[in-house]
Amino acid sequence: EDSLAQPGQQVSADDWRKRWAALLPAGADHDAVLDARFEAALNALEGDRAGYARLLEANRATLLQELLRQEVANGIDSGAEFARERLKLQVEALQSSLKAGDRHGHKHGDRSGELRQLCALPALVDERTALRLEQLVMRTVREGK
């Protein structure tokens, strides 16, 4: 996706497909979502590349916020640079849990479903964010959440 966002960069769909095929699977729940996102990026090569690049940029902030929220929910450290935002989300989660405790039948969110939605969101990510996403996916797959 980063390559798509750089207008002057030549992208070969065949090269992308070879690299994609060489990647380790993320798990049955996530592979289909990631494959669909990959295909959408490939389709943008022959379609509205500039429009897709705008979408990637527009979704960046949403992805970062949702990633941090899911890291908090899964007990994954986000790094010192996110300490302030993380604390805010932890307080919000605690307040929500306390309020929900008064209601019968409250259940925790579907973390696997939330992660699938995050993986489906086309957005530009830097290397640090990509590593955070990978850590979240691997932890979720490993723990079967």
N, C-alpha and C positions, 0 to 999 in steps of 0.2 A: 504494500500500500504506500509505503514511503516513496518508492520509485514512481508510482503514479502521480504523486503530488509534485514531482519535479518535472515541469513541462519539457525541458530540453533533454531529459534522460531517455535513451532508447531502452525499450523493454521487449524482451523476447518471450512470448507466451510459452514456447517450447522449453526454454531454459527454466522458466518459472515452474512448469509442470514437473520437470525432472527434479528440481530442488524440493518441490512439495512432496513428491513421491518418496524422497529419501528421508523425510522427517519421521520421527517416532510418533506413533499414534497417541492421542491425548485421552483415549478411552471412548467407548461406544457412545456414551451420552454426548460427548463434545465433538467427536470427529465429523458428524453430519453437519453440525452448525458451522464448524470451521471450514469444511469443504464448501458450503454454500457461500460463505464470506469470500473465500478464495475465488470461486467462480464469478462472483459479482465483480471482484477486482479485475479479473481477466476480461470480462465483458465490457468493462469501462475502457479497456485499451482500444477497442474498436468502436465504442460508442461515445458517450459524453465524458471524456477523460477529465476535462476541466471541472465539470459539474460534480463528478465523483470526488475530485480533489477538494472541492469546497465542502462537500459533505464530510470528508475525513477530518478536515480542520474544524468544522463546526461541532463535531462529536467529541473532540479531544477533551474538553472540560468535563463533559458528562461522564466519559469513561474514567477519567482520573478520580472524580468524586465517588463514583460507584465502586471503583477498585478499592479505594481507601475504606469505604463503608464495609465491603466484604472482607477486607483484611481484618478490620476490627471485629466483625462477627465471627471470624474463624481464628482469632487469636494470633494473627501473623503480624510481626513487627514491620512497619512501613519505612522505617528509617527516621533519623533525628530531624530531618528537614520537614517532616509531616507531623511533628509532635503536637503542635497547637491544634491543627485540624483534627488529629486523631483523638485528642482529649475531648474536644467538642462533641465528636461523634460518640465517644464512649459515654459521656454524660447523657446525651440524647437517648442512646440505647438503654441506659439504666433507667431513665425516667419512663421510657416506653414500657420497659419490663415491669416496673412498679405499678404503672397504671393498668397494664394488662393483667396483673396478678389479681386484680379485683374482679375480673370477668371470668366466668366459667367457660371452659371449652376453648380458651385461647391456645393457639398452637404457633410454634416458631415457623418462620418462613421457610420455604423450600429453597435451601441454599444451593442445591444442585441446579434447580431451575433458574435461580438468580444468576448463577455463574454461566449457564448456557446463554442467557440474555446478554450478559456482559461480553461473552465471546462472539456473539452475533453482531455486536455493535461495531460498524466500520469506523475506525478512528485512527488518526496519526498517533504513534507512540514513539518515544525515544527508547534508547537501549535500556535504561534503568526501569522504565515502565514495563517494557517487554519482559524483563527478568522478574518483576513483581507479579505480572500476570502468570508467567510460567510457574512460579512458586505457588500461587493460589490454586492453579489448575492441578498441579501435581499433588498438593496436600489434599485437595478435595477428592481426587481419584484414589489416592492411597487410603484415605479414611472412609471412602465410600459414602460421603455425605450427599 
